[in-house]
């Protein structure tokens, strides 16, 4: 069946009748609990059901939002959360911004596919109309920068030439069906075959909604390529309003960087490189200072006339190396060390070091108390902690262990 949305892709409202309404559930695209509602079939629809690489439309049946439209054989099934009366007359309203975006991307894909084949012999094996960008899978292991530039120039020339785009319906057994570009019909297809014709450029079997003239695309921007599967290349592109939105986002980013970096757009990259070099130098200096602090902390402990059997230290700034330097300097033959770095009440790192038997006994219990995981060998047990606020409980455990050991000797 050919729907009204396919006969007239520009229609934004349409009067029709409810054929059936059945209770059903919808699984959200992002996952989560199923949504309860109803599957509604109408006599005809201007809401496109997903297919041909194009996502489904959104809109209203009366004042009831349509959350999903899918194809079931010759029917378009609309999912809503309010029951509708079979036989009732209803007015469909289309989310035009979403639809026109899909029309621009889909017709843009047809144009890019056709020109890529004509210019370089690159065949399209699949495509995806994404929320932010669209991707065409080309049956070639690589596409050069020069080929991308030439392809982009050619497709935009065709847009400026205002080439008409027309839709024809052919009988499934029409010999002409065999001459048009196609990746095959669905197994459950019934009714006439739709052919999208870009005058003088391409004829392609397709169920999607399309513009009526290439000038409606406004502009196409090829963003580059990514490695595809099985010696194929993914060509990333934007068409129409998505190009304008991308330019607006880039311009806003450029303005923000100009304000932050205090220089012009042409100097942004060099300014960021200088900042990265400065940050690396500061990080190196900070690391050296932390090492010096670790040594000083250890020496201060060792300089005391009477050394405790337990050494506990927490520092917000630090890393595993900082803790291990302290452990190396103090020595772990007689002293039990419990060292932590990171946020005092959230996540961080810990190190338990000391006599081998004590560490093997206490290490897993320390990790459990801190809500973390760790591993150890040769008198050291270290890992990540998620509950640094429980450091006091760990210290109490270690004190209790030391007191018990003293009592035994």
PyMOL commands that set and color helices and strands:
alter all, ss='L'
color gray80, all
select helices_A, chain A and resi 4-7+96-120+145-160+175-179+214-217+241-261+265-302+320-330+356-369+388-408
alter helices_A, ss='H'
color red, helices_A
select strands_A, chain A and resi 13-26+35-42+59-61+64-66+68-72+75-80+89-94+124-129+134-138+165-170+193-198+202-205+220-227+233-239+310-315+336-342+348-353+373-377+380-385
alter strands_A, ss='S'
color yellow, strands_A
deselect
rebuild
show_as cartoon
